[in-house]
Amino acid sequence: MLIKHIAKATAAIALIFGLAACAPEVGSEAWCKDMKEKPKGDWTANEAADFAKHCVF
């Protein structure tokens, strides 16, 4: 029983890390391209600042 819980927890953690790895690194060309395609109204303040810092200048 304990092994099943450990296996489920391990699988959940692996899934979370796997999904997090799919997003491009902030400031990369892929990230800038994704942000250009994302509606400006959906940007967070941090995303807007990062875009200005990495993609505009």
C-alpha positions in Angstrom: 0.0 0.0 0.0 2.8 2.4 0.9 4.6 1.5 -2.3 1.5 2.5 -4.4 1.4 5.9 -2.7 5.1 6.5 -3.3 4.7 5.4 -6.9 1.8 7.8 -7.4 3.6 10.7 -5.8 6.7 10.0 -7.9 4.7 9.9 -11.1 2.9 13.2 -10.2 6.2 14.9 -9.5 7.7 13.7 -12.7 4.7 14.9 -14.6 5.0 18.4 -13.1 8.6 18.7 -13.9 7.9 17.3 -17.4 5.3 20.0 -18.1 7.5 22.8 -16.7 10.3 21.8 -19.1 8.0 22.5 -22.1 8.0 26.3 -21.6 10.8 28.1 -23.4 13.3 30.0 -21.2 12.4 33.6 -20.6 14.3 35.9 -23.0 15.0 33.2 -25.6 13.9 33.7 -29.2 11.2 31.1 -28.8 9.8 32.9 -25.7 9.9 36.2 -27.5 8.0 34.7 -30.4 5.4 33.1 -28.0 4.9 36.5 -26.3 4.4 38.3 -29.6 1.6 35.8 -30.5 0.0 36.0 -27.0 -2.7 38.7 -26.6 -1.2 41.8 -24.8 -4.1 41.8 -22.4 -3.1 38.4 -21.2 0.4 39.4 -20.3 1.4 39.8 -16.6 3.4 42.7 -15.4 6.5 40.5 -15.1 6.1 39.2 -18.6 5.8 42.7 -20.0 8.9 43.8 -18.2 10.8 40.7 -19.3 9.6 41.2 -22.9 10.8 44.8 -22.9 14.2 43.8 -21.4 14.9 40.8 -23.6 13.0 41.2 -26.8 12.8 45.0 -27.5 16.2 46.3 -26.5 
